[in-house]
Amino acid sequence: MSGLLYSLVKIVVRTGLYGYHKKIVISGLENIPKDKPVMFLPNHQSALIDVLLIATDCNRKPYFLTRSDVFKGNFLKRMFSYFQMLPIYRMRDGRDTLSNNDAIFNSCAEILNRGEALLLFPEANHNLKRTVRTLSKGFTRILIRTFELYPDVDVQLIPVGLNYKHAAHFPDEVAIHYGAPISAKSFYDSKDLNKTSFDMKREVSERLKKLTVHIPNDGEYEMILDRLNAENADFLNPMSTNKKIESYTHEEQRLSNDTIPRQEERSLFKFLFTVLNFPFVLIWRTWLKPKVPEDEFMGTFRFACAIITYPIYMTLLFAILSFSLSAYLACIILSILTLVNVMLVKYGLR
């Protein structure tokens, strides 16, 4: 029963993700070993959406390192534990809490020794900027602890590039590129742990910069981003877009005012979507959207709102139509409404 519930939740979330996004492109799944311990190391842009996109399609059942401040109350602790989430403590949680990470690192080492998968974000924070940020040493500390406790384990590091077209917009498009595995053991030097950590971070960082769009985090970031937008760069294809970025650095050209992209006008399709889903849209715009703390959480809050309120909206609509007309006609109308919504998300909305 426990495994069945996990599978059902995964199916529901996966269906919701594919309904929420205009397009989801996945490549490199063949790079993920099925019979070895794996540590997924993605870049981090869109809060919980990043986690869900990997968890539902990576062909493994990973454990997740999650910020400790969400583990409040016995119910949440049990729920997060069921979904294989482990708390990680940060300086902002209080210096006295950092000692708790020692037990968490031991748990992670045991998970990897069992041949299972672990997912954590090496950048240690999220940001919408199209830049691979400096990597934290947290993941290397877990790996070093693993090799200290279990010298023979062969952990495979899988860098994951998450590439959003417009992470804070709806509907969005996203491409997930899984890189070739890296043998963490090949970097381990028990006599020089600083070098071990440095070499691991450097290798993972270089791989991530090829798997996701990477604009060097310098004074020309905004200029390069504006130019990419003006040229309609394909942000789902980091290989071609990074080549554009590299060419810009050699040309030393500046973007003229007439090439700055203009705000897209609201379309008839967006108006139609709003009318067909007015109660759901109203809840989002007037109640939940103002509560979003940062743009990085926009996709997460919007998706949560959709996956919770949309089924309720459809259920109430079914009850009203069944009472007014008939259950048969209600099913037909809701089927048409669902089909129209899918078509609008996939092909109509921008």
C-alpha positions, 0 to 999 in steps of 0.5 A: 500500500505504501509503494502504491500511494507513492506511485499514485502521487507521482502519476498525479504530479507528473500529469499535472506538470505536463498539463501545466507546461507547454513543453517538457523536453528530456534528454540523457536519461540513458546516462543514469545508471540503474544499478549504482548509487547516484547523486543528481546535481542540478542547477537551481532556478525554480524552487520546488518545480526543479525537484518535481521535474527530476523526481517524476522522470529520472527513472530512479526514486531519489532521496531529497535534501530539503531545507530544515525550516519546512519540517515543522510539526509531526504531520509534515515531518511524517509526510516529508519522511514518507517522500524520502526528504531529509532536512539540511541545516544552514547557518540561517537556521542557527549555528547550534543546528549545524551539528545536526548535519553530521547525522544527515551526512551519515544517513546520506552515506548509508543511502548511497552505500545501499545503491540508491539515489540522492538529489541535492542542489550544489548551488545551495540556493535558487535564482532565476539568473541564467548563470551557473553559480559558485557551487557549495561544498555540501555535496562534496562533504557528503561524498567524502563522508561516504568514502570514509565510511564505505571505501568501496562504494562507486557513487556516480554523479549526474549533473542535470541542466534545467533550462526554462524558457521563462520560469516565472511565466505561464505556460512555460517550456522547460528542457532537462538535460542529464549529463554523462555520469562522473565517478566521484571515487576517481577524485577522492584522495584521503590524504588531501580532502581540500583538493578532493572537494575542489576538483569535484566542484570544478568538474561538476560546475564545468559540466553544468555550464554545458548542460544549461544556458550559462551567461558569465556573471559579470557586468555584461549579464543584462546586455547579453540576456537582452540580446538573446531575447531580442534574437529569440535564442532557444533557451531550451538548447543550451549548446547552441545558446552558449555558442551565441554567448561565446560569440558575443564576448568576442564581438564586443557589440552593444544592443541598440534600443530598437532591438530590445524586445517589447512586451507581448500583448495579451492575446485572445487565447489568454482571454478565453482561458481566463473566461473558461477558468475564471474561479481558478484564475481569480483565486490565483490572481487575487489571493495566492499570487500576492503571497509569492515571496520571490519570482523564483517561487512563482512557478511553484506557487502557481503549479500548487494552486493549479493542481489543488484548485483545478480538480475542485473547480472541475468537481463543483462544475460537474455537480452543478451541470449534473443537477442542471442538465444531466451527468451525461451532458456534464461529462461531455461538457467537462471533457470538451473544457479539458480538451480546450484547456490543454490545447490553449496551454500547448498551442494558444497561450504565450 
